Amino acid sequence: MTDALTWEQFRQLTWSSRIHQYYGYSAFGRIQLREIFMKTKYLPLILTAMLSSGIASAGMKYDSPLFIDLEYRMAGGSLPAVRNSSDFYSALECTITVRTTGTVGNCYAQTAQATYKCETTSPQFLEAIRSISDNSFISFGWDSNNNCTMLFVKKSSTIGPTQP
């Protein structure tokens, strides 16, 4: 092991188990952060980078464009990725319609070639549709009668915001 970390080595380290793996444990079973910083001569650079760039580059990002699998009768994607797509025809949505005869939920996936959809009156599906937000990832399945067979909704910081 060298006395100084390269910038890339430090960037790859986190304040978790990787520090423990790299430097080992002290006699008391705890990492001595002072020892870590004493082993590098780039302390001012490291502290400046940590304080100035952490917010701008933080966070994992995940976008999933529209997908349609006709073999398994499934479609989905992250709403921001579908919205931001350069494909004019791509669309993904779930809606709820309340009528005097009852409440109906629908999910749609549209391409230039076709629209795939499912319909449901199931309270569990309607609850899941109500939970969808602008930045959700959704996936739905349908049977041969276009009844919803599955609905997956994911809300996560990893799903990017919709761009204008």
C-alpha positions in Angstrom: 0.0 0.0 0.0 1.3 3.5 -0.8 1.3 6.5 1.5 -1.1 8.5 -0.7 -4.3 7.7 -2.4 -4.9 8.7 -5.9 -7.9 10.8 -6.6 -9.7 7.9 -8.3 -9.0 5.6 -5.3 -10.5 8.1 -2.9 -13.5 8.8 -5.2 -14.3 5.1 -5.2 -14.2 4.8 -1.5 -17.4 5.4 0.5 -18.0 5.9 4.2 -19.1 2.3 4.4 -17.5 -1.1 4.2 -15.1 -0.2 1.4 -13.1 2.0 3.8 -13.0 -0.9 6.2 -11.8 -3.2 3.4 -9.2 -0.8 2.2 -7.7 0.4 5.5 -8.6 -2.4 7.9 -9.8 -2.0 11.5 -8.1 -0.4 14.4 -7.4 -2.4 17.5 -10.8 -1.3 18.9 -12.7 -2.6 15.8 -13.4 0.9 14.5 -11.9 2.8 11.6 -9.8 5.8 12.6 -10.7 8.5 10.1 -7.8 10.5 11.3 -5.5 7.7 10.0 -7.2 7.8 6.6 -6.6 11.5 6.1 -3.1 11.3 7.5 -2.2 8.7 4.8 -3.0 11.1 2.0 -1.2 14.3 1.1 -4.2 15.5 -0.9 -6.3 16.4 2.1 -7.1 20.0 1.0 -8.1 18.8 -2.5 -10.3 16.0 -1.1 -12.1 18.3 1.4 -12.7 20.9 -1.3 -14.1 18.3 -3.7 -16.3 16.8 -1.0 -17.8 20.1 0.0 -18.2 21.6 -3.5 -19.3 18.7 -5.8 -21.2 16.3 -3.6 -24.6 17.8 -4.3 -24.2 18.2 -8.1 -23.2 14.7 -8.8 -25.0 12.8 -6.0 -27.5 10.1 -6.6 -28.0 7.1 -8.9 -30.2 7.8 -11.9 -32.2 5.2 -13.8 -34.4 5.7 -16.9 -36.3 2.9 -18.6 -37.8 3.6 -22.0 -41.1 2.2 -23.1 -41.0 -1.6 -23.4 -43.7 -3.9 -24.8 -43.4 -7.7 -24.5 -46.2 -9.4 -26.5 -45.1 -12.9 -25.6 -45.8 -12.2 -21.9 -48.4 -9.5 -22.5 -46.5 -6.9 -20.5 -45.6 -3.2 -21.0 -44.0 -0.5 -19.0 -41.2 2.0 -18.5 -40.4 5.0 -16.4 -42.8 7.9 -17.1 -40.1 10.5 -17.4 -38.1 8.4 -19.9 -41.2 7.7 -22.0 -42.2 11.4 -21.9 -38.6 12.5 -22.8 -38.3 10.1 -25.6 -37.6 11.4 -29.1 -40.3 9.0 -30.4 -43.4 11.2 -31.0 -45.8 8.2 -30.6 -44.5 6.6 -27.4 -46.9 7.0 -24.5 -47.5 5.2 -21.2 -50.3 6.0 -18.8 -52.8 4.6 -16.3 -56.1 6.3 -15.7 -59.1 6.0 -13.4 -62.6 6.8 -14.6 -65.4 7.2 -12.0 -68.9 6.6 -13.2 -72.2 6.2 -11.5 -72.0 2.5 -12.3 -68.5 2.1 -10.7 -64.9 2.9 -11.0 -62.7 1.6 -13.8 -58.9 1.7 -14.2 -57.0 1.5 -17.4 -53.4 1.3 -18.3 -52.1 2.0 -21.9 -48.8 1.6 -23.7 -48.7 3.2 -27.1 -46.2 2.9 -30.0 -46.5 4.1 -33.6 -47.7 0.6 -34.5 -50.3 -0.1 -31.9 -51.8 0.6 -28.4 -51.8 -2.1 -25.7 -54.1 -1.8 -22.8 -55.7 -3.4 -19.8 -58.8 -2.6 -17.8 -59.7 -3.3 -14.1 -62.2 -2.7 -11.4 -60.1 -4.4 -8.7 -59.7 -2.2 -5.6 -56.1 -3.3 -5.3 -55.3 -2.3 -8.9 -57.2 1.0 -8.5 -55.2 1.8 -5.3 -51.9 1.1 -7.2 -53.0 3.3 -10.1 -53.8 6.1 -7.6 -50.3 5.9 -6.2 -48.6 6.6 -9.5 -46.8 10.0 -9.7 -45.1 11.9 -12.5 -41.8 10.2 -11.8 -42.9 6.6 -11.3 -41.9 3.5 -13.1 -44.9 1.4 -14.0 -45.3 -2.0 -15.6 -48.6 -3.8 -16.3 -49.8 -7.1 -17.8 -53.0 -8.1 -19.5 -54.8 -11.2 -20.6 -56.5 -12.1 -23.9 -59.6 -10.1 -22.8 -57.5 -7.0 -22.0 -58.1 -7.5 -18.2 -55.2 -6.3 -16.0 -53.3 -9.2 -14.6 -50.4 -7.4 -13.0 -49.5 -3.8 -12.1 -46.2 -2.7 -10.7 -45.6 0.8 -9.5 -42.2 2.0 -8.3 -41.4 5.4 -6.8 -37.8 6.1 -6.4 -35.2 8.8 -6.2 -33.4 7.0 -9.0 -36.1 7.8 -11.5 -35.3 11.2 -13.1 -37.7 14.1 -13.4 -39.7 14.8 -16.6 -38.1 17.3 -18.8 -40.2 19.9 -20.6 
